[in-house]
Amino acid sequence: MPGRYVGGMRLFLSVTSPFARKVHIVLLEKALAFEADYRLGSDPEVVRLNPLAKIPALVREDGSALYDSSVIGQYLEALAPTPAVFPADPMARIEVLRWEALCDGLCDAVILAMLEGRRPAERQDPGTIAHHHGKVRRALQLVEADLGERAWAVGDAYTLADIAIAMAVGYVNLRAPALLEPHPALLQRYARLMERPTIAKTAPPPA
Ligand SMILES: N[C@@H](CCC(=O)N[C@@H](CS)C(=O)NCC(=O)O)C(=O)O
């Protein structure tokens, strides 16, 4: 509701949501002023702002809400272009968005496998878990192969693609660490990314 949060931006997030972590990192990188409001997606205030009942949701200065995390990231770049987390070149920008889609989809698959695993044992479908874990395995393989030894995912600068990679590897490490066992290079990359204060500050607490 416009006017409700006048005075600044408000980010609805949780401590474990990888999508919320991604936009939280962007807000910190750009040193933007915002209130962090920790809630579940099912919280009535979140549902009022986002009918999809998901976090992150960002309430803008005019009181209107934005979602999902990819849209929020692009909004923040438009709002505060420096320091940039997207390259200026349009094709390089598409490449950043591809990395983001890959990492977001990877996290979706981790979440869906986790939710299936939380159902009562007799109602769990191992095939469903294997289906989602297959997506995670293939995505992690692609991330590792595609990155190789390069310092950054796109071009020669830190971008939202690297933020998305940190978010995804950090989330697999939290929820399904066995899937990272074949990928020590990704864990090393995550440790390097965690040297950035914005990434360390937003790390989920241990499971
Ligand atoms: N595509 C969305 C995904 C957001 C999402 O799945 N958020 C989860 C938390 S990690 C959530 O709020 N789930 C609650 C629900 O789906 O009911 C984004 O990028 O923002």
The ligand as a MOL file (V3000), in Angstrom:
LIG
                    3D

  0  0  0     0  0            999 V3000
M  V30 BEGIN CTAB
M  V30 COUNTS 20 19 0 0 0
M  V30 BEGIN ATOM
M  V30 1 N 11.7720 -17.0150 -8.2990 0
M  V30 2 C 11.6130 -16.4530 -6.9750 0
M  V30 3 C 11.7700 -17.5640 -5.9430 0
M  V30 4 C 11.5020 -17.0890 -4.5250 0
M  V30 5 C 11.2830 -18.2540 -3.5770 0
M  V30 6 O 11.1310 -19.4130 -3.9850 0
M  V30 7 N 11.2900 -17.9270 -2.2830 0
M  V30 8 C 11.0480 -18.9240 -1.2680 0
M  V30 9 C 12.0480 -18.8170 -0.1430 0
M  V30 10 S 13.6420 -19.3740 -0.6660 0
M  V30 11 C 9.6820 -18.6890 -0.6480 0
M  V30 12 O 9.3720 -17.5770 -0.2650 0
M  V30 13 N 8.8840 -19.7420 -0.5580 0
M  V30 14 C 7.6060 -19.6960 0.0680 0
M  V30 15 C 6.5630 -20.3230 -0.8100 0
M  V30 16 O 6.8610 -20.6640 -1.9750 0
M  V30 17 O 5.4380 -20.4830 -0.3230 0
M  V30 18 C 12.6730 -15.3470 -6.7700 0
M  V30 19 O 13.6910 -15.3960 -7.4510 0
M  V30 20 O 12.4610 -14.4180 -5.9770 0
M  V30 END ATOM
M  V30 BEGIN BOND
M  V30 1 1 1 2
M  V30 2 1 2 3
M  V30 3 1 2 18
M  V30 4 1 3 4
M  V30 5 1 4 5
M  V30 6 2 5 6
M  V30 7 1 5 7
M  V30 8 1 7 8
M  V30 9 1 8 9
M  V30 10 1 8 11
M  V30 11 1 9 10
M  V30 12 2 11 12
M  V30 13 1 11 13
M  V30 14 1 13 14
M  V30 15 1 14 15
M  V30 16 2 15 16
M  V30 17 1 15 17
M  V30 18 2 18 19
M  V30 19 1 18 20
M  V30 END BOND
M  V30 END CTAB
M  END
